[in-house]
Amino acid sequence: MIIETPQLELWRIEEDFFNLPHAHEDRLQITIPIKGTCFLTQENKDYGLTDGHGLLQYSAQQHSFQIGGNSGVIIIQIRNNRPGDFFRGQNIEFALQQKFDPQMITKQFQQWASELFRSDPADPLAVDETEARILSFLYYSLRGSHTLSGKELAVLRASGDQEAPEHHLARVLDYIHANYTQRISIDTLSAIALQSRFHFIRSFKAFTYMTPYQYVLGLRMEDAKKQLLHRGKTVTEVSLNVGFSSTSQFYRAFLKVVGVTPEEFRAGGR
């Protein structure tokens, strides 16, 4: 399984597999065995990685690996060699060897994959949120120069929630209300909030009790319900009017949020 987003590439391999020595010029990679043993060669050094014992591959580092049919790995690649852009703007040096709970990382991967498969390719906000959660997970899971004590981390997390004053978040809400039928990205919203992508979703949720995507989706659904009560518009027209590029995506979202299909809602005159 391979999933690609603008900033990430996610792999899950559970079969006989090997590749030839190669390097990535523009990305950071984390290779994490989730079962069995991964035989990995990196910079002419051999590693026998067992489940949960991950290894980082920095840009331009030569590496290759092999697994058997009873083994499996998860690979996460951060594109453009830009982890500092997401990890609080820090110039982080991660430890080469990392430790993960294989069951936990497998569960996380399944959740990320499910979210990304359900997202609308033409609507970047949901994908942006999932990317941000993956990068946040890595920031707090990977050991490196950014690693803090528990007390320091609690202070950092608490202070991070205050980075964007309420009036900046209010400006974000004004922007969303004016543009919720258009394409909206996390980059745009975090810039309005004067906050990094890394903290924006968390502070927005603390302010509204919803993620940005949930907030936008709620506005779209309320607008859609009003338009559906006017018989002159088709479901497809309503779908496009409220910002969906795909009628099937609109159907799924409407059913999940409202509990009935658009036609059922219209027939009931709710």
Secondary structure per residue as TSV (DSSP state, phi and psi in degrees):
chain	resnum	aa	ss	phi	psi
A	1	M	-	360.0	131.3
A	2	I	E	-129.7	128.8
A	3	I	E	-124.5	128.0
A	4	E	E	-116.5	137.7
A	5	T	-	-128.3	174.3
A	6	P	S	-56.2	-33.7
A	7	Q	S	-114.2	-10.2
A	8	L	E	-133.3	156.3
A	9	E	E	-134.3	125.4
A	10	L	E	-116.0	129.2
A	11	W	E	-122.6	143.6
A	12	R	E	-136.0	119.0
A	13	I	E	-123.1	123.3
A	14	E	-	-136.3	65.5
A	15	E	S	-165.7	171.0
A	16	D	S	-56.4	126.4
A	17	F	E	-155.0	141.7
A	18	F	E	-150.6	156.5
A	19	N	-	-137.0	164.5
A	20	L	-	-86.0	158.0
A	21	P	S	-54.7	132.8
A	22	H	B	-156.5	171.7
A	23	A	-	-141.3	153.5
A	24	H	-	-107.3	123.1
A	25	E	S	-82.4	-14.4
A	26	D	S	-136.3	26.8
A	27	R	E	-157.2	156.2
A	28	L	E	-101.7	135.5
A	29	Q	E	-123.1	141.1
A	30	I	E	-120.2	119.6
A	31	T	E	-104.3	121.7
A	32	I	E	-128.3	107.5
A	33	P	E	-66.5	135.1
A	34	I	E	-109.2	-13.8
A	35	K	E	-162.3	151.3
A	36	G	S	70.7	-155.6
A	37	T	E	-123.3	135.7
A	38	C	E	-107.7	118.9
A	39	F	E	-92.6	107.8
A	40	L	E	-120.7	134.7
A	41	T	E	-113.2	127.0
A	42	Q	E	-138.5	123.1
A	43	E	T	51.6	45.1
A	44	N	T	66.0	18.9
A	45	K	E	-118.8	135.2
A	46	D	E	-96.0	139.0
A	47	Y	E	-129.9	138.3
A	48	G	E	-108.7	92.8
A	49	L	E	-89.2	122.1
A	50	T	E	-94.7	172.7
A	51	D	T	-55.4	130.6
A	52	G	T	89.5	-11.9
A	53	H	E	-97.0	100.4
A	54	G	E	-93.0	163.8
A	55	L	E	-138.9	137.2
A	56	L	E	-91.2	143.2
A	57	Q	E	-120.4	111.4
A	58	Y	-	-80.4	165.6
A	59	S	T	-52.8	134.3
A	60	A	T	75.6	3.8
A	61	Q	-	-83.6	124.2
A	62	Q	-	-69.5	133.9
A	63	H	E	-157.3	159.9
A	64	S	E	-157.1	160.0
A	65	F	E	-151.3	165.4
A	66	Q	E	-143.9	138.7
A	67	I	E	-134.5	155.6
A	68	G	-	-93.6	-178.2
A	69	G	T	-67.0	-21.6
A	70	N	T	-98.7	12.5
A	71	S	-	-115.1	166.8
A	72	G	E	-156.0	149.7
A	73	V	E	-136.0	151.8
A	74	I	E	-114.3	133.0
A	75	I	E	-122.2	130.8
A	76	I	E	-120.0	124.8
A	77	Q	E	-116.4	131.4
A	78	I	E	-99.9	117.9
A	79	R	E	-73.3	161.9
A	80	N	T	63.9	10.3
A	81	N	T	52.6	43.4
A	82	R	-	-121.0	40.5
A	83	P	H	-59.8	-32.9
A	84	G	H	-62.8	-28.0
A	85	D	H	-64.0	-28.6
A	86	F	H	-101.0	-34.8
A	87	F	T	-86.8	64.5
A	88	R	T	60.8	20.7
A	89	G	T	72.1	11.5
A	90	Q	-	-81.8	149.6
A	91	N	-	-89.9	86.4
A	92	I	-	-90.8	139.4
A	93	E	-	-110.8	109.7
A	94	F	B	-83.4	149.2
A	95	A	-	-64.8	144.6
A	96	L	S	-64.4	-46.2
A	97	Q	E	-101.5	135.8
A	98	Q	E	-130.5	156.2
A	99	K	E	-121.9	130.2
A	100	F	-	-127.8	155.7
A	101	D	-	-81.2	114.0
A	102	P	H	-60.9	-35.7
A	103	Q	H	-68.0	-40.0
A	104	M	H	-67.6	-44.5
A	105	I	H	-69.0	-33.0
A	106	T	H	-65.3	-43.3
A	107	K	H	-63.8	-41.9
A	108	Q	H	-62.2	-44.0
A	109	F	H	-59.9	-44.6
A	110	Q	H	-60.7	-39.7
A	111	Q	H	-66.6	-45.6
A	112	W	H	-60.6	-45.5
A	113	A	H	-61.4	-42.9
A	114	S	H	-61.2	-44.3
A	115	E	H	-63.5	-43.0
A	116	L	H	-71.6	-35.6
A	117	F	H	-67.7	-31.3
A	118	R	H	-82.0	-16.0
A	119	S	S	-74.2	155.6
A	120	D	-	-86.5	116.9
A	121	P	T	-56.0	-26.7
A	122	A	T	-86.4	-4.2
A	123	D	-	-119.7	101.1
A	124	P	H	-75.4	-14.5
A	125	L	H	-62.7	-45.6
A	126	A	H	-64.4	-40.5
A	127	V	H	-64.5	-42.7
A	128	D	H	-57.2	-42.9
A	129	E	H	-64.1	-43.4
A	130	T	H	-65.0	-42.6
A	131	E	H	-55.9	-46.4
A	132	A	H	-62.6	-38.7
A	133	R	H	-67.0	-39.2
A	134	I	H	-63.4	-45.8
A	135	L	H	-67.8	-35.3
A	136	S	H	-64.5	-42.6
A	137	F	H	-58.3	-45.0
A	138	L	H	-65.2	-40.7
A	139	Y	H	-58.0	-43.9
A	140	Y	H	-86.4	-11.7
A	141	S	H	-97.7	-33.2
A	142	L	S	-82.6	138.8
A	143	R	-	-83.6	143.0
A	144	G	B	177.6	-165.3
A	145	S	T	-65.9	-16.4
A	146	H	T	-88.4	-7.3
A	147	T	-	-64.8	129.8
A	148	L	-	-119.7	164.4
A	149	S	-	-69.5	164.4
A	150	G	H	-58.5	-41.1
A	151	K	H	-66.2	-44.3
A	152	E	H	-64.2	-39.1
A	153	L	H	-65.3	-39.0
A	154	A	H	-63.7	-41.1
A	155	V	H	-64.8	-43.1
A	156	L	H	-62.3	-44.1
A	157	R	H	-65.6	-39.9
A	158	A	H	-65.5	-42.8
A	159	S	H	-69.1	-31.4
A	160	G	H	-63.7	-32.0
A	161	D	T	-68.9	-15.7
A	162	Q	T	-102.0	4.5
A	163	E	S	-62.2	-36.0
A	164	A	S	-106.5	109.9
A	165	P	-	-59.3	161.1
A	166	E	H	-60.3	-34.2
A	167	H	H	-68.7	-27.0
A	168	H	H	-71.8	-39.2
A	169	L	H	-68.4	-32.6
A	170	A	H	-64.0	-36.3
A	171	R	H	-65.1	-36.2
A	172	V	H	-61.2	-45.2
A	173	L	H	-63.0	-40.1
A	174	D	H	-60.0	-42.5
A	175	Y	H	-64.1	-44.2
A	176	I	H	-62.2	-44.8
A	177	H	H	-63.6	-30.2
A	178	A	H	-83.7	-17.2
A	179	N	H	-133.8	15.7
A	180	Y	T	-66.1	-16.4
A	181	T	T	-87.3	-1.1
A	182	Q	S	-108.4	175.2
A	183	R	-	-69.5	127.6
A	184	I	-	-126.8	136.6
A	185	S	-	-117.5	156.9
A	186	I	H	-62.4	-36.1
A	187	D	H	-58.1	-44.7
A	188	T	H	-64.0	-46.7
A	189	L	H	-67.6	-41.7
A	190	S	H	-67.2	-31.8
A	191	A	H	-66.3	-40.7
A	192	I	H	-63.7	-37.3
A	193	A	T	-77.9	-5.8
A	194	L	T	56.2	45.8
A	195	Q	-	-142.0	151.4
A	196	S	-	-69.9	156.0
A	197	R	H	-55.3	-36.1
A	198	F	H	-57.3	-40.7
A	199	H	H	-101.4	-14.9
A	200	F	H	-60.8	-48.3
A	201	I	H	-60.3	-40.8
A	202	R	H	-65.6	-44.9
A	203	S	H	-69.5	-34.9
A	204	F	H	-63.4	-42.7
A	205	K	H	-66.3	-36.9
A	206	A	H	-65.2	-30.6
A	207	F	H	-81.9	-36.7
A	208	T	H	-116.0	-10.5
A	209	Y	S	66.8	19.6
A	210	M	S	-143.0	156.7
A	211	T	-	-76.7	162.7
A	212	P	H	-55.0	-42.2
A	213	Y	H	-64.1	-42.7
A	214	Q	H	-61.7	-38.4
A	215	Y	H	-65.8	-48.0
A	216	V	H	-61.5	-43.3
A	217	L	H	-61.7	-39.6
A	218	G	H	-61.6	-42.4
A	219	L	H	-63.6	-41.8
A	220	R	H	-63.8	-40.3
A	221	M	H	-68.4	-39.9
A	222	E	H	-63.8	-41.8
A	223	D	H	-63.9	-43.1
A	224	A	H	-61.7	-41.0
A	225	K	H	-62.4	-40.4
A	226	K	H	-64.1	-43.4
A	227	Q	H	-69.5	-33.0
A	228	L	H	-66.2	-25.4
A	229	L	T	-76.0	-12.7
A	230	H	S	-94.4	112.0
A	231	R	T	-66.4	-14.1
A	232	G	T	-74.8	-8.6
A	233	K	S	-111.0	137.3
A	234	T	-	-78.7	164.6
A	235	V	H	-61.7	-38.7
A	236	T	H	-62.4	-42.6
A	237	E	H	-63.4	-42.9
A	238	V	H	-62.2	-43.2
A	239	S	H	-56.2	-48.4
A	240	L	H	-67.5	-38.4
A	241	N	H	-61.5	-34.3
A	242	V	T	-96.3	6.1
A	243	G	T	109.7	8.0
A	244	F	-	-94.3	133.0
A	245	S	S	-85.1	-15.4
A	246	S	-	-128.4	128.0
A	247	T	H	-64.7	-34.7
A	248	S	H	-65.3	-38.6
A	249	Q	H	-63.3	-40.0
A	250	F	H	-62.8	-44.4
A	251	Y	H	-57.5	-48.7
A	252	R	H	-63.0	-44.0
A	253	A	H	-65.8	-42.8
A	254	F	H	-63.6	-45.6
A	255	L	H	-62.2	-40.4
A	256	K	H	-68.1	-42.3
A	257	V	H	-81.5	-45.7
A	258	V	H	-90.7	-29.7
A	259	G	S	98.0	-6.7
A	260	V	S	-138.7	166.1
A	261	T	-	-75.4	162.6
A	262	P	H	-56.0	-40.9
A	263	E	H	-65.2	-40.9
A	264	E	H	-65.1	-39.3
A	265	F	H	-62.9	-45.3
A	266	R	H	-64.2	-43.0
A	267	A	H	-64.0	-33.7
A	268	G	H	-81.4	-11.5
A	269	G	T	60.1	35.0
A	270	R	-	-72.3	360.0
